[in-house]
C-alpha cells in the first residue's frame, strides 16, 4: 500500500511511457506481494510451531510410557491421543491454508516476471540494440528489471517448494531434532537470499517509489 501511495503521479512531472508505467506498477506490486508473503510466513511459522510443540509433547509422553496399565489409565491415554489427533488435524489444515495463500502470491510473482520479460521483448523490437534506447527512469536498462524480477521470483519459488515439504513432513515426523530442523527451515527461509531486500529497494528507488 505504501508503494502504491509513493508511486502516485506528482504534478508537473513528465508523463511516463506505457512501458515505464507498467514497470513502475510492477515494482509496487512486488513490494506489496513481499509484504503479504512475510505476513503469511509469520502466520505459518506460528502454526508450524504449534504442530512441533504438540508432536514433541506426545513423543515425550510416548517415550516415558504409561504410568500404570489399569483399564482407567488406558482409557485416559486413548482419549489423550484422540484429542491430540483432532488438534493436530486442525493445525495441519491451518498450515495448508497458509501454503495455499503463499502459492497464490508466488504465482502472481511469476506473472510479474513474465510481464517484465514481455516489456523487454517489446523494447527490443522497437529499439534493437540496447545502447540505442534511453533508460525508462534513471540508469537501469529495461533488461535489468527483468533480471531482478526473475531473481526474486526464483527465490520465492524455491522457498515455496521447501515450505511445501515442511508442511507435508512436519506432522508425520517422529524425530525431535528433525522436527526442530523443519521449524528452523520455515522461519529462516534459506532460499530467500539476503540481497532480496536490496534488490527490491533498488527497484523501488529506480522507479521513483522511494526518493534517491
WOCOR-V359061 format. One record per helix or strand of 3 or more residues. SS is the DSSP state (hx for helix, st for strand). FROM is the first residue (numbers start at 0). TO is the last residue. If there is no record, write none. Layout:
SS/FROM/TO
SS/FROM/TO
//
This chain:
hx/1/5
hx/17/63
hx/70/126
hx/129/131
hx/141/171
hx/175/187
hx/195/205
//
